[in-house]
Amino acid sequence: MSDAAFQRRAASIEDDVDVLYSQEAIAQRVRELGAEIAAAHPGGDLVLLSVLKGSFIFAADLARAIPLPLRIDFLGLSSYGGKTESSGVVKITSDLTRPIEGAHVVIVEDIIDTGLTMAYLLDNLATRHPASVEICALLEKPSRAQIRVPIQHKGFVIPDHFVVGYGLDFDERYRNLPFVGILKPSAQRAAGNGS
Ligand code: PRP
């Protein structure tokens, strides 16, 4: 594909979305969150637990913003499928690679919306006997909360819009946008029509 064709393709993806947090705004907030987590855990030896798929980009950036010894592991969870509403039924799609017994765990999430996924995850992790568990969420949408979970490290509180980018998807698309934006209803309708 030529450079011009590539630019047109990239612009058409970005046209589906109104920017909410720019790449620069996110980078600044991630640096602050990294410093905050490091200050809260002076002893280090953390496990960053990245909840897939949505948090993969956030976790990669956050890990590099924490100047401490840590390890990173991944847990695949899904509750939305191809929909914009949570099904409320959380599925583990892939499990941790190592036990977390006795570990200080920081869960890294892209968004807490209804809170159902995180409530499920907290219950699940408790059975594995970590020393402590904290939550770091890039986005919180409190207007839709069905269960309130304690978020120790929070990036941004957002209004009730369907957001995509920086790891967040609609029907598996838009995760690669470098910013977080509000998906235009026209783009949702087009995807619903199979386009
Ligand atoms: C998203 C997001 C959270 C969850 C939050 O995951 O990554 O895990 O929804 O929603 P809740 O607070 O209403 O439960 P999704 O199920 O879309 O899977 P994904 O991470 O693979 O995109």
Boltz pocket constraint, residues with backbone or C-beta under 6 A from the ligand:
constraints:
  - pocket:
      binder: B
      contacts: [[A, 51], [A, 52], [A, 53], [A, 54], [A, 55], [A, 77], [A, 78], [A, 79], [A, 80], [A, 81], [A, 86], [A, 109], [A, 110], [A, 111], [A, 112], [A, 113], [A, 114], [A, 115], [A, 116], [A, 117], [A, 118], [A, 167], [A, 168], [A, 169]]
      max_distance: 6.0
